[in-house]
Amino acid sequence: MPLTEQSPCIGRCQLNERDVCTGCYRTIHDIIQWRSYSDLQRREAVARIEQCKSALNPPVFSHK
């Protein structure tokens, strides 16, 4: 039974001081548990990842 959400890993694995990967923005818990997550858990994790990305990388606006 294939799961719908593939791992967001991009092969640039390094944890920051909050145990969040600076490559894929998953928490250490999400990384460890990813293979055992259901489709729903993976979709929820991806939603958290998107929020984390936005919080850590706010948009840059040009003042031209």
C-alpha positions as CSV (number, residue, x, y, z in Angstrom):
1,M,0.0,0.0,0.0
2,P,1.9,3.2,-1.2
3,L,1.6,6.3,1.0
4,T,0.7,9.5,-0.8
5,E,3.2,11.8,0.8
6,Q,6.9,11.2,-0.1
7,S,9.6,12.3,2.3
8,P,10.4,16.0,2.0
9,C,14.1,15.2,2.5
10,I,16.4,17.0,0.0
11,G,19.6,15.4,1.2
12,R,21.0,18.4,3.0
13,C,20.5,17.0,6.5
14,Q,21.6,19.2,9.5
15,L,19.7,19.9,12.6
16,N,19.6,23.3,14.1
17,E,19.5,24.2,17.8
18,R,15.8,23.4,17.9
19,D,16.2,19.9,16.3
20,V,14.7,21.0,13.0
21,C,16.5,20.0,9.8
22,T,17.8,23.0,7.9
23,G,17.2,21.1,4.6
24,C,13.7,19.8,4.8
25,Y,12.4,21.6,8.0
26,R,11.2,18.4,9.6
27,T,11.6,18.0,13.4
28,I,13.8,15.1,14.6
29,H,10.6,13.4,15.7
30,D,9.1,13.6,12.2
31,I,12.4,12.4,10.6
32,I,12.5,9.3,12.9
33,Q,8.8,8.5,12.6
34,W,8.3,9.3,8.9
35,R,8.2,5.7,7.7
36,S,5.6,4.7,10.3
37,Y,3.3,7.7,9.7
38,S,0.0,7.2,8.0
39,D,-1.0,9.3,5.0
40,L,-2.9,11.6,7.3
41,Q,0.1,12.0,9.6
42,R,2.3,12.8,6.7
43,R,-0.1,15.4,5.3
44,E,-0.2,17.0,8.8
45,A,3.6,16.9,9.0
46,V,3.9,18.6,5.6
47,A,1.5,21.3,6.8
48,R,3.7,21.9,9.9
49,I,6.8,21.9,7.7
50,E,5.3,24.6,5.4
51,Q,4.5,26.7,8.5
52,C,8.0,26.2,9.8
53,K,9.6,27.3,6.5
54,S,7.5,30.4,6.5
55,A,8.5,31.3,10.0
56,L,12.2,30.7,9.5
57,N,12.4,32.2,6.0
58,P,10.2,35.3,5.9
59,P,9.7,36.8,2.4
60,V,12.2,39.4,1.3
61,F,10.7,42.5,-0.3
62,S,12.7,44.7,-2.6
63,H,12.5,48.5,-2.1
64,K,13.1,49.6,-5.6
